[in-house]
Amino acid sequence: MNVFSVNKKTARVRGIYIGLGSNIENPYLQIKNAIAALNKIPGTAVLMNSGYFKSKPMGPEDQPDYVNAVVEIETILNAEELLKNCQLIEKQQGRIKQRHWGERTIDLDILLYADQQIKADDLIVPHPGICSRDFVYMPLLKINPELKIPGKGILKIVVESAVDKTSDFACQFAGNIE
């Protein structure tokens, strides 16, 4: 049984984006299951998803390609509570960290939490790779082409004007999540 902490005094916050990635044990199903689990967190609703995107791995090249997605949610949870619930979903789906940037059943990253900027030991928002990793920004732009990144500006403009465009993981749309 899932146990989720809920701060009942908090109103629902929108504009929260979570990145999902998987490259082992049926990645498409892992992402679909993680989205369903996010939707079951009390006081939380998945509003939109980007569909599936495939990309080359970031890190060791001796692993399978990744399937990625981004969802927009609204929740009554604060960022720390949401992080704990995302980590619980990862654990429930069998995530075991064997090596840095290695293969995984599921990875859930809080990319944006509304317009907040957070720097904690276990959470940085906006996510540091949001404007430089195509498997993150392409799904984000599919959901919201005018998305504003706190402290950086409009994502589309930041990505288009980036001097260093070396983070090409050959990200391509791979279908709708149904």
Secondary structure, 3 states (H helix, E strand, C coil): CCCCCCCCCCCCEEEEEEEEEECCCCHHHHHHHHHHHHHHCCCEEEEEECCEEEECCCCCCCCCCEEEEEEEEEECCCHHHHHHHHHHHHHHCCCCCCCCCCCCCCEEEEEEECCCCEECCCCEECCCCCCCCHHHHHHHHHHCCCCEECCCEEHHHHHHCCCCCCCCCCCEEEECCC
